[in-house]
Amino acid sequence: MDFTFPPLLTAMVDRGNGLLWGSVLIYLLIGVGLYFTIMTRGIQVRYFGHMFKLLRSSRQSNGGISSFQALSTSLAARVGTGNLAGVAVAIYFGGPGAIFWMWMTAMVGMATSFVESTLAQAYKVDHGDNTFRGGPARYIERGLGLRWLAVLFSICLIIAFGLAFNSVQANSIAQAMEQAFAIPTWVMGLVLMAVVAPIIFGGLKSIAKVAELVVPLMALLYLVLALAVVALNISDLPAAFMTIIKSAFGLEQAAGGAMGYAISQAIMNGIQRGLFSNEAGLGSAPNAAATASTRPDHPAAQGFIQMLGVFLDTLVICTATAAIIIMAGPELLAGEENNGIQLTQMALSSHVGDWGGMFIAVAILLFAFTSVIANYSYGESNIEYLAGRRAPIAVLIYRLAVLGMVMVGSVASLGAIWNFADLSMGMMAVINLVAILLLSPIAFALFRDYDAQLKAGKEPVFDPSKFPKLANKVDPNAWPMRK
């Protein structure tokens, strides 16, 4: 069963996606990331070790949502089927060199993630239950005074992440379970609804607790398997690395006269899949970043933690998938049908036997399930922003709608809705990137303040009174003035 829009609307959606994702967003996301990297003098390199230092104390929360839980929630959304199928698609269409450009995209994306997450923390608001809410909608309204643009962003996010992408993840789970274990898709849909319902009805704290437990476990299991594959093929590792580098710059195709085309395909596919995977700049992860009670008590602290999320998603987990595929040999790329999750399954099976395909099915179940609950949390935060005093009723309706999309997505292919969701995500990304560019001087000032206190041997503490541009824009219940 498939759902389709009228031809004219379908053509408009396709044209919009082609414009946004084929040109505008690629240049904008990379350009913004490079600008932030230059202005912070390579924050992702200079503070690489500091990210892990903060991670050690990230579980402290005083009863609220900890920095680690916020990181786990954002990773739950980032680490989805794209880490398994998306990498395979990038390699199939762009060659092994696409992985190099995925790495480069993640490197500049780390700076973007720092800026948007720091702003989300600075403009967060007290939710009244020892937790906070925030994200692009709130820093657009509070920082720029553009309520209408914040509303538009929230609507786009709810359509894309809150509803449509949850049906995508449910469809991936149902299809994988049917292929691997012959479980009917409608049965899997009911099971998913039964498991997801109590978690999302428990609110953001419940989601954060589940993410804190499941995300590290699933990532660790997948990485252990990938490391085992590398260990079994350790002699092939240097050749695999050189294949990536040569393909990235078209060196292998130069003799055949196809160098320019090969480079363009590697760059295009690597950047697109990298952006879809790590979400840096899209405006999604800041919704999780804003919920955290940070340690140290400074907005920039969560910026560093979320910067680590981009590194783990692309430079660690996506690289693990790439290693499994590339070390399986180039012959797997010959079949036209092996251009998605099937390529990852066949590659792993060639290393460890037939059970490799079943392992990938289980990995999809975990990766996609955590994406569902994290995507839901992004939507809830924006539903509350839009609904105001009517938030309890609106959130209840939203929860029921999410469960409905999970069931529908399990049994139906909603290609048209997914394409419309891509358009919504593209629009929210443009809005967010323009907003963080305009607000970036505040993020840079917060970084300098954090850096100065750190170099003075102090634990950084945020004092809103030191930032005139934040006057009357910071929630005093979230960030009280220091005496």
C-alpha positions as CSV (number, residue, x, y, z in Angstrom):
1,M,0.0,0.0,0.0
2,D,1.3,3.4,-1.0
3,F,0.1,6.9,-0.5
4,T,0.6,9.5,-3.2
5,F,-0.1,13.2,-3.7
6,P,-1.7,14.7,-6.8
7,P,0.8,14.9,-9.7
8,L,1.1,18.7,-9.5
9,L,1.8,18.8,-5.7
10,T,4.2,15.9,-6.1
11,A,6.1,17.8,-8.8
12,M,6.3,20.9,-6.6
13,V,7.6,18.9,-3.6
14,D,10.2,17.2,-5.8
15,R,11.3,20.5,-7.2
16,G,11.6,22.1,-3.8
17,N,13.6,19.1,-2.5
18,G,15.9,19.3,-5.5
19,L,16.5,23.0,-5.0
20,L,17.1,22.7,-1.2
21,W,19.0,19.5,-0.9
22,G,20.7,19.6,-4.3
23,S,22.3,23.0,-4.0
24,V,21.1,25.5,-1.4
25,L,21.5,23.5,1.8
26,I,24.7,21.7,0.9
27,Y,26.6,25.0,0.4
28,L,24.8,26.7,3.3
29,L,25.5,24.0,5.8
30,I,29.2,23.6,4.8
31,G,29.7,27.4,4.5
32,V,28.2,28.0,7.9
33,G,30.3,25.2,9.4
34,L,33.5,26.5,7.9
35,Y,32.7,30.1,9.2
36,F,32.1,28.8,12.7
37,T,35.2,26.7,12.6
38,I,37.3,29.8,11.6
39,M,35.7,32.1,14.1
40,T,36.3,29.7,17.0
41,R,39.8,28.9,15.7
42,G,39.1,25.2,15.2
43,I,37.1,24.5,18.3
44,Q,36.5,20.9,17.3
45,V,40.2,20.3,17.2
46,R,41.5,22.5,20.1
47,Y,38.8,21.2,22.5
48,F,38.6,17.6,21.4
49,G,40.0,16.2,24.6
50,H,37.8,18.6,26.7
51,M,34.7,17.0,25.2
52,F,35.6,13.7,26.8
53,K,36.6,15.4,30.1
54,L,33.1,16.9,30.3
55,L,31.5,13.5,29.4
56,R,32.9,12.0,32.6
57,S,30.9,14.4,34.8
58,S,27.9,14.6,32.5
59,R,25.6,12.3,34.6
60,Q,25.1,15.0,37.3
61,S,21.7,16.6,37.1
62,N,20.2,17.5,40.5
63,G,17.1,15.5,39.6
64,G,16.5,16.9,36.1
65,I,17.8,15.8,32.8
66,S,21.6,15.4,32.8
67,S,23.9,16.4,30.1
68,F,24.6,12.7,29.3
69,Q,20.8,12.0,29.0
70,A,20.5,15.0,26.6
71,L,23.4,13.7,24.6
72,S,21.9,10.2,24.5
73,T,18.5,11.6,23.4
74,S,20.1,13.5,20.5
75,L,22.3,10.5,19.6
76,A,19.1,8.4,19.6
77,A,17.7,10.6,16.9
78,R,21.0,10.9,15.0
79,V,21.9,7.2,15.1
80,G,19.2,5.6,13.0
81,T,18.9,3.7,9.8
82,G,21.1,6.3,8.1
83,N,24.1,4.9,9.9
84,L,23.4,1.5,8.4
85,A,21.6,2.1,5.1
86,G,22.7,5.7,4.4
87,V,26.4,4.8,4.5
88,A,25.8,2.0,2.0
89,V,23.9,4.3,-0.3
90,A,26.7,6.9,-0.2
91,I,29.3,4.2,-1.0
92,Y,27.2,2.7,-3.8
93,F,26.5,5.9,-5.6
94,G,29.6,8.0,-4.6
95,G,32.2,5.2,-4.2
96,P,34.3,4.6,-1.1
97,G,35.6,8.3,-1.4
98,A,32.1,9.4,-0.2
99,I,33.2,8.3,3.3
100,F,36.1,10.9,3.3
101,W,33.6,13.7,2.5
102,M,31.3,12.4,5.2
103,W,34.2,12.8,7.6
104,M,34.9,16.4,6.4
105,T,31.2,17.2,6.8
106,A,31.2,16.0,10.3
107,M,34.3,18.0,11.2
108,V,32.8,21.3,10.2
109,G,29.4,20.2,11.5
110,M,30.9,19.9,15.0
111,A,31.4,23.6,15.1
112,T,27.9,24.2,13.9
113,S,26.5,21.9,16.6
114,F,28.4,23.7,19.3
115,V,26.9,27.1,18.3
116,E,23.3,25.9,18.0
117,S,23.4,23.9,21.2
118,T,25.0,26.7,23.1
119,L,22.3,29.1,22.0
120,A,19.6,26.5,22.9
121,Q,21.0,26.4,26.4
122,A,21.3,30.2,26.7
123,Y,17.7,30.8,25.7
124,K,16.1,27.8,27.5
125,V,13.1,28.2,29.7
126,D,12.2,26.6,33.0
127,H,9.4,23.9,32.5
128,G,8.4,23.9,36.2
129,D,9.2,20.2,36.8
130,N,13.0,20.5,37.3
131,T,13.5,20.3,33.6
132,F,13.9,22.8,30.8
133,R,12.6,23.4,27.3
134,G,14.3,25.2,24.4
135,G,15.6,25.0,20.9
136,P,15.5,27.0,17.7
137,A,11.9,28.1,18.2
138,R,12.8,29.8,21.5
139,Y,16.1,31.3,20.4
140,I,14.5,32.7,17.3
141,E,11.7,34.3,19.3
142,R,13.7,35.4,22.3
143,G,16.9,36.3,20.4
144,L,15.6,37.7,17.2
145,G,12.1,38.7,18.2
146,L,10.6,36.8,15.2
147,R,7.7,34.9,16.6
148,W,6.2,34.1,13.2
149,L,9.5,32.5,12.0
150,A,9.7,30.5,15.3
151,V,6.2,29.2,14.7
152,L,7.0,28.2,11.1
153,F,10.1,26.4,12.3
154,S,8.1,24.5,14.9
155,I,5.5,23.4,12.4
156,C,8.2,22.2,10.0
157,L,9.9,20.2,12.7
158,I,6.6,18.6,14.0
159,I,5.7,17.5,10.4
160,A,9.2,16.1,9.7
161,F,10.6,14.7,12.9
162,G,7.5,14.4,15.0
163,L,5.3,12.5,12.5
164,A,6.7,11.6,9.1
165,F,10.2,10.4,10.1
166,N,8.7,8.2,12.8
167,S,6.7,6.4,10.2
168,V,9.9,6.0,8.2
169,Q,11.7,4.4,11.2
170,A,8.7,2.1,11.9
171,N,8.6,1.0,8.3
172,S,12.4,0.2,8.4
173,I,11.8,-1.9,11.6
174,A,8.8,-3.8,10.2
175,Q,10.5,-4.5,6.9
176,A,13.7,-5.7,8.5
177,M,11.8,-8.0,11.0
178,E,9.7,-9.4,8.2
179,Q,12.7,-10.2,6.0
180,A,14.8,-11.6,8.8
181,F,12.3,-13.4,11.0
182,A,9.1,-13.6,8.9
183,I,7.2,-11.4,11.4
184,P,4.1,-9.8,9.7
185,T,4.4,-6.1,9.4
186,W,1.1,-5.5,11.1
187,V,2.2,-7.5,14.1
188,M,5.4,-5.5,14.3
189,G,3.4,-2.3,14.1
190,L,1.2,-3.4,17.1
191,V,4.3,-4.4,19.1
192,L,6.0,-1.1,18.4
193,M,2.9,0.9,19.5
194,A,2.8,-1.2,22.7
195,V,6.4,-0.5,23.5
196,V,6.6,3.1,22.5
197,A,3.3,4.2,24.2
198,P,4.4,4.0,27.8
199,I,7.7,5.7,27.1
200,I,6.3,8.7,25.3
201,F,3.4,9.1,27.8
202,G,6.0,9.2,30.5
203,G,7.3,12.5,29.0
204,L,10.8,13.8,28.3
205,K,12.3,12.4,31.5
206,S,11.1,8.9,30.6
207,I,12.6,9.3,27.1
208,A,15.9,10.5,28.5
209,K,16.2,7.6,30.9
210,V,15.5,5.0,28.1
211,A,17.9,6.7,25.8
212,E,20.6,6.8,28.5
213,L,20.3,3.0,28.8
214,V,19.7,1.8,25.3
215,V,21.8,4.2,23.1
216,P,25.3,3.4,24.7
217,L,24.5,-0.3,24.7
218,M,23.4,-0.5,21.0
219,A,26.3,1.6,19.9
220,L,28.8,-0.4,21.9
221,L,27.5,-3.7,20.5
222,Y,27.7,-2.5,17.0
223,L,31.2,-1.1,17.4
224,V,32.5,-4.3,19.0
225,L,31.2,-6.3,16.0
226,A,32.8,-3.8,13.6
227,L,36.1,-3.9,15.4
228,A,36.0,-7.7,15.3
229,V,35.5,-7.5,11.5
230,V,38.5,-5.1,11.2
231,A,40.6,-7.4,13.4
232,L,39.8,-10.4,11.2
233,N,40.8,-8.4,8.2
234,I,43.6,-6.2,9.7
235,S,45.9,-6.8,6.8
236,D,43.4,-5.2,4.5
237,L,43.0,-2.1,6.6
238,P,45.7,0.0,5.0
239,A,44.4,-0.8,1.5
240,A,40.8,0.0,2.6
241,F,42.0,3.4,3.9
242,M,43.9,4.2,0.7
243,T,40.9,3.2,-1.3
244,I,38.8,5.8,0.5
245,I,41.4,8.6,0.0
246,K,42.1,7.7,-3.7
247,S,38.4,7.5,-4.5
248,A,37.7,10.8,-2.7
249,F,40.0,12.7,-5.0
250,G,39.3,10.6,-8.1
251,L,42.9,9.2,-8.3
252,E,41.6,5.7,-9.2
253,Q,39.4,7.0,-12.0
254,A,42.0,9.5,-13.4
255,A,43.4,7.0,-15.8
256,G,40.0,6.4,-17.3
257,G,39.3,10.1,-17.8
258,A,36.4,10.1,-15.3
259,M,38.2,11.9,-12.6
260,G,35.9,15.0,-12.4
261,Y,32.7,13.0,-12.4
262,A,34.0,10.6,-9.8
263,I,35.1,13.5,-7.4
264,S,31.7,15.3,-7.8
265,Q,29.8,12.1,-7.0
266,A,31.9,11.3,-4.0
267,I,31.6,14.9,-2.7
268,M,27.8,15.1,-3.3
269,N,26.9,11.8,-1.8
270,G,29.3,12.1,1.1
271,I,28.1,15.5,2.1
272,Q,24.4,14.7,1.7
273,R,24.5,11.5,3.7
274,G,26.8,13.1,6.3
275,L,24.3,15.9,6.8
276,F,21.4,13.5,7.1
277,S,23.3,11.4,9.6
278,N,24.7,13.9,12.0
279,E,22.0,16.6,11.7
280,A,24.4,19.4,12.5
281,G,22.7,22.7,11.7
282,L,19.3,21.2,11.0
283,G,17.9,22.5,14.3
284,S,16.8,19.2,15.7
285,A,19.5,18.3,18.3
286,P,19.2,21.8,20.0
287,N,15.8,20.7,21.3
288,A,17.5,17.9,23.3
289,A,20.5,20.1,24.3
290,A,18.2,22.7,25.9
291,T,16.6,20.2,28.3
292,A,19.9,19.5,30.1
293,S,21.0,20.7,33.5
294,T,24.6,21.3,32.6
295,R,27.8,20.7,34.5
296,P,29.7,23.1,34.5
297,D,26.8,25.5,34.9
298,H,27.4,27.3,31.6
299,P,25.6,27.1,28.2
300,A,28.9,26.3,26.4
301,A,29.2,23.1,28.4
302,Q,26.3,21.5,26.5
303,G,27.7,22.9,23.3
304,F,30.8,20.8,23.8
305,I,28.8,17.7,24.7
306,Q,26.6,17.9,21.6
307,M,29.7,18.5,19.5
308,L,30.8,15.1,20.7
309,G,27.5,13.6,19.4
310,V,28.4,14.6,15.8
311,F,31.8,13.0,16.2
312,L,30.3,9.7,17.6
313,D,27.6,9.5,15.0
314,T,29.6,10.1,11.8
315,L,33.3,9.7,12.6
316,V,32.8,6.5,14.7
317,I,29.5,4.7,13.9
318,C,29.3,5.5,10.2
319,T,33.0,4.7,9.8
320,A,32.3,1.3,11.4
321,T,29.7,0.6,8.8
322,A,32.0,1.8,6.0
323,A,34.8,-0.6,7.2
324,I,32.4,-3.5,7.1
325,I,31.3,-2.7,3.6
326,I,34.7,-1.8,2.0
327,M,36.5,-4.7,3.6
328,A,34.0,-7.1,2.0
329,G,35.4,-6.3,-1.4
330,P,34.4,-4.3,-4.5
331,E,32.4,-7.1,-6.0
332,L,29.5,-6.4,-3.6
333,L,29.0,-3.0,-5.3
334,A,28.4,-4.6,-8.7
335,G,24.8,-5.7,-8.1
336,E,22.1,-2.9,-8.8
337,E,19.9,-4.3,-6.0
338,N,22.6,-3.9,-3.4
339,N,22.3,-0.1,-2.8
340,G,20.9,0.2,0.7
341,I,20.6,-1.8,3.8
342,Q,20.9,-5.0,1.7
343,L,24.5,-4.0,0.9
344,T,25.3,-3.7,4.6
345,Q,23.7,-7.0,5.4
346,M,25.5,-8.8,2.6
347,A,28.8,-7.3,3.6
348,L,28.5,-8.3,7.2
349,S,27.3,-11.8,6.2
350,S,30.4,-12.2,4.0
351,H,32.5,-11.6,7.1
352,V,30.7,-13.5,9.8
353,G,28.2,-15.8,8.1
354,D,24.5,-15.8,7.6
355,W,23.7,-14.6,11.1
356,G,25.2,-11.2,10.0
357,G,22.0,-10.3,8.2
358,M,20.0,-11.1,11.3
359,F,22.3,-9.0,13.4
360,I,21.7,-6.0,11.1
361,A,18.0,-6.6,11.4
362,V,18.2,-6.4,15.2
363,A,20.5,-3.3,14.9
364,I,17.9,-1.6,12.7
365,L,15.3,-2.5,15.4
366,L,17.3,-0.8,18.1
367,F,18.6,2.2,16.1
368,A,15.2,3.0,14.6
369,F,13.3,2.4,17.9
370,T,15.4,4.9,19.7
371,S,15.0,7.4,16.8
372,V,11.2,7.1,17.2
373,I,11.2,8.2,20.8
374,A,13.8,10.9,20.3
375,N,12.0,12.3,17.3
376,Y,8.9,12.3,19.4
377,S,10.6,14.3,22.1
378,Y,11.6,17.0,19.6
379,G,8.0,17.3,18.5
380,E,6.7,17.5,22.1
381,S,8.9,20.4,22.9
382,N,7.6,22.4,19.9
383,I,4.0,21.4,20.4
384,E,4.3,22.9,23.9
385,Y,5.8,26.0,22.5
386,L,3.0,26.5,20.0
387,A,0.1,25.5,22.3
388,G,1.0,27.5,25.3
389,R,-1.6,27.1,28.0
390,R,-3.4,24.4,26.0
391,A,-0.3,22.3,25.9
392,P,-1.6,19.3,27.9
393,I,-4.5,18.7,25.4
394,A,-2.2,19.4,22.4
395,V,0.5,17.0,23.6
396,L,-2.1,14.2,24.2
397,I,-3.4,14.6,20.6
398,Y,0.2,14.6,19.4
399,R,1.1,11.4,21.3
400,L,-1.9,9.6,19.7
401,A,-0.9,10.9,16.3
402,V,2.6,9.6,16.7
403,L,1.3,6.2,17.7
404,G,-0.9,6.2,14.6
405,M,2.0,7.1,12.3
406,V,4.0,4.3,13.8
407,M,1.3,1.8,13.0
408,V,0.6,3.2,9.5
409,G,4.3,3.4,8.7
410,S,4.7,-0.3,9.7
411,V,2.3,-1.5,7.1
412,A,2.4,1.1,4.3
413,S,5.0,2.7,2.1
414,L,4.5,6.5,2.5
415,G,6.9,7.7,-0.1
416,A,5.0,10.9,-0.9
417,I,4.7,11.9,2.8
418,W,8.4,11.2,3.3
419,N,9.3,13.4,0.4
420,F,7.1,16.2,1.9
421,A,8.9,15.6,5.2
422,D,12.3,16.1,3.5
423,L,11.0,19.4,2.2
424,S,9.8,20.4,5.7
425,M,13.2,19.4,7.2
426,G,15.0,21.5,4.5
427,M,12.9,24.5,5.3
428,M,13.6,24.2,9.1
429,A,17.3,23.8,8.3
430,V,17.4,27.1,6.3
431,I,15.5,28.9,9.1
432,N,17.8,27.5,11.8
433,L,21.0,28.3,9.9
434,V,20.0,31.9,9.2
435,A,19.0,32.3,12.9
436,I,22.3,30.9,14.3
437,L,24.3,33.0,11.9
438,L,22.5,36.1,13.2
439,L,22.9,35.0,16.8
440,S,26.5,33.6,16.4
441,P,28.1,36.7,18.1
442,I,26.3,35.7,21.3
443,A,27.5,32.1,21.0
444,F,31.1,33.3,20.3
445,A,30.9,35.6,23.4
446,L,29.7,32.7,25.5
447,F,32.6,30.5,24.2
448,R,35.1,33.3,25.1
449,D,33.7,33.6,28.6
450,Y,33.8,29.9,29.2
451,D,37.4,29.7,27.7
452,A,38.6,32.6,29.9
453,Q,37.3,31.1,33.1
454,L,38.8,27.7,32.1
455,K,42.2,29.2,31.5
456,A,42.0,31.0,34.8
457,G,41.7,27.7,36.6
458,K,38.0,28.2,37.5
459,E,35.0,26.0,36.8
460,P,33.0,28.0,34.3
461,V,29.8,29.6,35.6
462,F,27.3,31.6,33.5
463,D,26.4,35.1,34.7
464,P,23.8,36.6,32.4
465,S,24.6,40.1,33.8
466,K,27.9,40.0,31.9
467,F,26.1,39.8,28.5
468,P,24.2,43.0,27.7
469,K,22.8,41.4,24.5
470,L,21.1,38.8,26.6
471,A,19.4,41.3,28.9
472,N,15.7,40.6,29.4
473,K,16.0,37.6,27.0
474,V,17.2,35.0,29.4
475,D,14.7,33.1,31.7
476,P,15.8,34.1,35.2
477,N,14.4,30.8,36.5
478,A,16.7,28.9,34.2
479,W,19.7,31.2,34.5
480,P,19.6,33.3,37.7
481,M,21.7,36.4,38.0
482,R,24.9,35.8,40.0
483,K,25.7,38.2,42.9
